């Protein structure tokens, strides 16, 4: 039946009175608004390929793929295309540690020397929870020029262990990869298996993440998206125009706990649902994992146990970011989670996920269940 202009005006007025933005009065409308927004954003930001998943409670509201996984071969992104999530892997490490806390094999308050006895004297009293929240004060094994010492991973560990602490443990937040390299070792020692094997067995399998795996630009990963950036070659002139080019990244095996996973938005959605349902770790430990670490002066740090956390109940936002191209955000008290994976360095999906969240937070309760 054809609607009259008056009917359109009435519907628009009712929508505004209900506090629902135009275009988001139903789930179908929210999905359509998201789809249009994603296409516009990809064009504006020069994003070749993207996956998105939206979860509400235990329900997948949207899962779509857009654009190209490989530009030069015109290979489209599919729902099975793997994207590297880089530092968002730290959230999986937080879950792994909490699983071992639940099993009685790790104490968050214990000094790390309890599990790793062969450490420099200044490192030994640092608590496990301080590694997770980046408040250890440790020097970073990865710098602007790559691994410390400029050599192999083993040489980098020898180099960083000779460096002094940058701050007293618990004094301040300072993001670094040393923390998660040590956490990988603790997980391996207490689980009795390689870090990647533990995450695969205890998280990928129960969450149904059948395609997810570990790897970087140097690994041959079937079905993986090619990563791009708008950067001139290092040999180009300083005023050379930016152009789309391949981006290479190297994550040594010993640092996989901080950035090694390749996965899909679909599989991350399944993982988030499993986490919410308590199938990966008990609810009380999940809440502990999402509680910001307190600094020595009593103020809240920027991170909890593997996750950046912002806001307070009932508007907590728990997030995980990686490589300036992958992000997931959880509105923990509303049960809403959004995953966006891209293959363009500098896409920074964390910056536009809030706009997507707005389409779904405005839905009537019946559509969000």
N, C-alpha and C positions, 0 to 999 in steps of 0.2 A: 504494500500500500504506500502511495506517495505521501510524504509528510508535507504539511503546509509551512510557509515561513513563520507563521505565528507559533506553530508547534515547536519548530527549531528554537525560537527565542525562549519559549517556556522551558524547554529542556536545558538550555544554557543557563537560565536563571536559577533553576533548581540545583544544577550542578554547582554553581558558585555558592549558593546558600548552604549546601551540604559540605563545603570546604574541599571539594574534589576538583583539582585543576582540569580544565578542558582537555579531552583526549585521554583521561584516565578514569572514566566512570565505571569501567568494567575491566576484567582481566584481559580480554581481547584488545581493549583500547590501550591498556598499559603496555601490552606487548607490541602493539603497533607503534605507539609513541617511542618505545625503546628502539625498535627496528629503524625508524626514521632518524632518530637521534644518532644511532651508531653509524649509519651510512653517511650522515652529514659530518660527523666527527672524524671518521676515517678519511674523508676527502680533505677536510681542513688540516688535519695533522699529517697527511701523507702516510697513513698506515696501510701497508699492503694487505695484511691478513689479520683476522680477529676471530676469536670465539667468545661467546658470552653465555653464562648460565645464571639464572635467578632462582633462588630457593626460598620458600616460606615454610617454616617448620620442617615437616618431613616430606614436603611436596616440591617437585621441580616445576616451576611455573613457566620457564622459558629456557631453551637451549638451542643456540643457533651458531652457524659459522658463516663468515663473510669474507670476501676477497680472495687473495692469492697466497698460498703457502710458499710458492716459489714463483717469483716474478718473471725470470728469464724463460722459464719453461711453461708459463701460464698454468701452473698446477693449482687448482682451487683448494681452499681450506675446506676440510671435511670435519665432521664431528669426531672422527678418529685421529685427526692430525695432532701430533705431539708438539707441544710448545715448552721450551725451557722456562722454569719459573724462578731460577736463580735463588736469590736470598729468601724468597717465600718458602724455600725448603726448611728454613729455621723453625717454622711452625710445626713441621713433622718431627723435628728434633725435640721440640718442647713436648709433644705428645709421647715420643719414645721415652724420654726421661720420666714423665709422669707414669707411664706404664710400668717402668721399673721401680718407681716409688710405690705404686700400688702392689707390686710383687714383693716389696720389702727388700729390694736389692740396692736401692739408692736412697740416701737421706739428703734432702735439699739443704739442710743445715750443716752437713758434714764438710770439713775442709777437703778440698780436692785431692790433697795428698793421701786421704784415706783410700782412694781408688787408683791414684797415679803417684806412687812413691818417688819416682825418679824425676823430681822437678827442682828447679832452682829454689833456694831457701825462701826468697821473697814471695814466691808463688804459692807456697804450701798451705797457708792459712786461708786462702780465698775459698769462699763457700760455693757449692754447686749452684745455688740459686743466683749468685752474683755473675757467674758465667752466662747463664740463661738470659739475664736482663742487661748485659753489657755494662755492668758497673764493677768489673773486676779490677780495673786500673792497669791491665796488661798492655804491653806494646802490641802493635798489629803486625801479624805475619805477612800481610798483604799491604803494600803501599802504592803510591801513585805510579811507580815504575814496575810494579809486579811483586813477585815474591821477595821477601827480605833476603839480602845477600846476593840476589841476582842469579841464583843457580837452581839446583833441584829442590824438590820439596824437603828432602832430608837436610840439605844445606840451609834451607830457610828456617827450619826448626832449630838448628844449632845456632843460627844467627840471632833469632828472636829471643832465645833463652839466655843470651848474653846481654840483652838490653835491660836497662833498669825499668822498674814500674813507672808508669806515667802519672799515676795517682794512687792514693791509698785505697784499698778495696772498699767499695761502698760510698766513696766520696762524690763521684760524679758519673754521669752517663757518658760513654764513649763507644760508639759502634765499632766493632772490629771482628776479624775472622779468627783470631787466635782462640777466642772463647769457644767457638763452635768446633774448631779442630780438636780442642781438649774434650769437649762433650762427646764427640764421636768416639774418642778413645775410652771414655768412661762407659759409654753404652756398650762398646765391644767387650770390655773387660767384664762388665756385670751381666751381660746377656750371653757371653760365651760364643759369639759369632760376629762376623763382619757387620759394620753399621748398616750397609745397604741391604744385606740379607735380612737383618732384623726388621727394618722398616718395611721391606717387601712382605715378610711373613706376618707381621703383627699389625700392619696398616693397609697395605695394598690389597692383600687377600681378603680380609674381613670386610673391607669397604667395597669390594668388587672393582678394584682398579686394575683391570687385566692388562692394559697396555702400558701403564706407567713404568718408568725405569729411570736409571741414572745415566748421565753422560754429558759431554760438552761438545764443542765444535770439532774436536779431534776424533770423536767417536762416530762410528757408522751406525746411525739410529734410523731404522726403517720408518718411513711415514712421518718424519720430523719436518717441521717448518724451517725454512731458511731464515736466518736472522739478518736484518738490514739496519742501516743507519743513514742519515743524511750528513755525511762527513766527507771532506776531501781526503785524498790519499796523503799520508805523511810527507810524501815527496812533492806534493803539489805546491804551487806558489801560495803565499799567505792570503792573497786575494782571490784565490780560485773559488768558483761558485760551489755551493754544497750540492751534492748529487747522491742519489740512492746508490749505496754500495754494500757489499757484504760486511758483516760484523763478525769477528771471531772472538771467542772467549775461552779461557782455559781454567778449569776447576780441577786441581789435583785430587786424587782419590781421598787423601787424608783430610780434605776440606769439603767433601761432599755434604757433610751435615749442615754446612752453611750455604750451599747453593747448587746442588747437583741434580735435582729431579727434573725430568721431562714428563709432562702429563697433558691431559685435556681438560677443558672446562667441565665437560660431563663427569669425568672421573673425580675432579675436585668437588663437584656438587655431591657426589655419592659419599665422598670422604667427610664433608661437612655434615651431611645427614647422619652418618654413622657416629660422628663425634657428638652431635646433639642427642642422639638416642642412647648414649652411654655404651655403645658397642666397642669403642676403642679405649676409653678410660672412664672411670666412675665420675658421676656428675660433680661430686664435691672436689675431686682433683682437677676436673676441667675448670671449675670456678677458681680454684687456687692458681691454675695455670694462667688465668685471665686477670689476676689481681696484680696491679702495678707493684713493682719492687720498691721498697722504701730505702731512700738514701740514709746516710749516717745522720743527717740533720733532721730526719723525719719526713721530709718532703717525698712526694711520689715521683718515681723515675718515669721515663718515657716508655719503658718496656715492662712487660710481665715476663713469664717464662716462655720465651720464644716468639712472643707476639707484641707488637706495638698496641697500646691500649689508650683510648681517649674517652673523656666524658665520664659521668657517674650515673648510676642507676636513677631513673629508668631509661637513660639514653646513652648507654655504653656503646662504643664503637671499637671492635677488635679487628685488626687488619693484619695483612701480610703482603709485602711488596717485593718485587724482584726484577733486577736488571733494567729498571726504568721502562718496562714493557709488560709486566704482569702484576696483577693485584687482585686481592680478594678482600672484601669488607663484610663484617658480620655486625648487624645491629642486634646485639646479644639479647636484649630484653624484649625485642619485638619478634625474634625468630626469623628475621630477614637477612639473607646473605646473597652477595653478588660477586661473581667471578668474571674478570675480563682478562683474556690472554691475547697478546699481540706479538707480531714479529718485527716491530720497529723500535729500536732503542730511542728513547726520548718521547715515546707515546704517552708515558706517565698516566695510565688509566686510573690511578687513584685520584687524579684531579677531576675526572668527569664521572666517576661512579656515583657520587652524591646526587647528580642530576637524574641518573637512572633510578636510584633508590626512591627519589621523590615520586616517580610514576606509580610505584607499588605501595608506598606508605600511605598514599591517598586513597587506596582502594577501599570499598565497603568491606566490612568484616567477613561477610559471606564469601567474597571472592578470594580472601586471603587464607581461608582455612583449607 
